[in-house]
């Protein structure tokens, strides 16, 4: 049995009922598109087929969007629901970018309300015949979710519109956000009904479903998720006004790949992650990634394309050629300018009309020679702002026609009703210039469609009496705030808010020469024809596979509740350091070394008073006075502070300033590194840092004996990070010929001598102990920040080498669950103290046993 899919493009475009018995043709495969939905017109699958495909190793992709790519209609005679594919849907067209053996399943809402008694039957029918899983939302929930939160709050915000006054605009409504949460949960439930967690990829589309990654990641920690935002993403200054800003950001970061139409939108997103979540991105070999709890969230920048086969099929239809001939006859002797826009507040239709009005006012010779045809697509969501936009458009169009119209000449032709797709294509073909004047838009494919239609086809050229192979021309005027603007380098780019700017561009386009218009057209057509929807889908799919390739090699830990949920990815060998395991190894060891960081390890990072507690000093005393132990505090702090804090610990070793100064005991002399004696480079570094300190509020300089550090933890997060990057480059340039290292740490930029670091100092200390005939069989190393990673790496490297006469038990431990070179972790500084207290008790017990075994001399 044939599925009820429609191949007659003209009938589909005119929304007429289709005779399925005759509509069995497939769309042609044209350009880079491998074909559109190869299996749509094949026989329907059975339930058994669906189950077997789910269990097979076939590549499956689950496409999730607000609406399914289906048209729905109820047969009034039979009362049965009929469904056809929506050939204009991007969701349907993107399948051309997948391999032929890829199974695609769609999840989304239908464009009609289905009675609850019919929903189960409809779901089964759509899954069997179309591989579509409908999400049913109650009318009340849909109204609050779609027309409420999405269209009245997210849509204006993402297009840079904020309520200026409390009595104007739509303020944030928590109940609408709760509806948004509920709807996203409904979508997640439907995805879970069809997903095979081990193999399937989930591709989520647009701002309607920004919470879906969290709800899917909660259920399946290793699910492969891609998200593409078709709308703009606002700057951080706009986005930060959203009361649920962090919840949405964190949810998006539960995806593996996040796609944006333009570099600007991706840049704004990364800036929001930096300002609000403290995350920093890295760019490596052309890929951008955000490190988020052990996962790398990839960022992709690639604009959507059009489906060449779809357009060329309509161009080749006789009805299209007939309509083109009719339009050219009606506007004979006049230049046709075209606008095709949704009736939306941000499409700039009224601004376009004002620019056209100014053109006619300034250039009287153009009157009766040019006509602007404005096609207005109906809106899905009718708010008060849209009603005002409609009124403005009608008012301005009427004014222009009254002022400059004459009998037989109407300067503005406003088409504000749905028209068949082939008629819209015919207007594209006939228009000499297309104007897209949106004040803010995600992508807007109208310019792409216009260029392809102006290129035409051989069949259309023949029907119009053109010589086959003749050159074609087109002219585009594109707003610089539209997503497609960067890719159309031959267009007249304009600021839509400047009426004069747009009017001048209209005049220049009208008066441009044939050769110029031909060159502009050829440049655009080369790009549009090779960057179609198949290219976009294929590229996104490949990057999603790359982003997810290591999923199963990591251990997952679920963290947080509600919308703060995230998954921590750790090495399979990474585990918590248990007290009983540590104590057991400690008891069996004969020569032990313990290396401890200070800030964030035995002293809480957020503590204002950095003086160690008495309990901590007592524990360190017990450990360091054990003759079998060598205990060192390895810190970046200066030796003066560390000496003062640990003055009560007689046997404690200290490595200050990352090991530049070393003292084995309190009564020993400080040993300074022989790596560098001359510190004149500090005289060059300090003025540079001072310059950045003066221009960065909240920053300060810390002068050490061997190093100089610029701190910016109290500065504006985004600006401080930006300044740190600039300072790093500046210092590297100034100190290029000096024997120093410029490193960036957590809220710091540090300059220190080469050959100094925690990893090197630990290697030297262990080497010295070996030379003294004290080979180690137990090593404990605990730290919390980037500098401690060098220490972990060195200890792990030494342990696997032959430097130890005995094979030691090594415990490299980081504070907090995070990606690390260490194999163990503890939760916080409290657990560090608890572990140290546990092994100190062993030393105290051994000391008491030894004391009890000492013979007592009796007096005579």
Secondary structure, DSSP 8 states (H G I E B T S, - for coil): -B------HHHHHTT----TTT--------TT---S-TTTTSB---HHHHHHHHHS---EEEEEEEE-SEEEEE-TTT--EEEEE-TT-HHHHGGGGS-TT-EEEEEEE-SS---TTTHHHHHHHHHHHH-EEE----HHHHIIIIIIIIIIIIHHHHTT---SSTTSS----HHHHHHHHHHHHHHHHHHHHH--TTT-EEEEESGGGTTHHHHHHHH-TT-EEEEE--S----HHHHTTSTTHHHHHHHHTTSSEEEESSHHHHHHHHHHHHHHH---EEEETTEEEEEETTEEEEEEE------HHHHHHHHTSHHHHHHHHHHHHHTTTSEEEEEEEES-TTS-HHHHHHHHHHHHHH-GGGTTTEEEEEEEE--SS--HHHHHHHHHHHHHHHHHHHHH-BTTB-SEEEE-S---HHHHHHHHHH-SEEEE--SSBS---HHHHHHHHHH--HHHHHHTT--TT------EEEETTBTTGGG-TTSEEE-TT-HHHHHHHHHHHHH--HHHHHHHHHHHHHHHHHS-HHHHHHHHHHHHHHHHTTGGGEEEEEE-SGGG-EEEEEETT-EE--HHHHHHHHHH-SSEEEEE-SBTTTB-TT-S--S--HHHHHHHHHHHTSTTEEEEEE-SS-HHHHHHHTTT-TT-EEEEGGGTEEESSTTS--EE-SS----THHHHHHHHHHHHHHTSTT-EEEE-SSEEEEE-TTS-HHHHHHHHHHHHHHHHHHTTTSSEEEEEETTEEEEEETT-SHHHHHHHHHHHHHHTT---SEEEEEE-SHHHHHHHHHHHHHHTTT--SS--EEEEEEESSS--S-SEEESSHHHHHHHHHHHHHHHHHHHHHHHHHS------
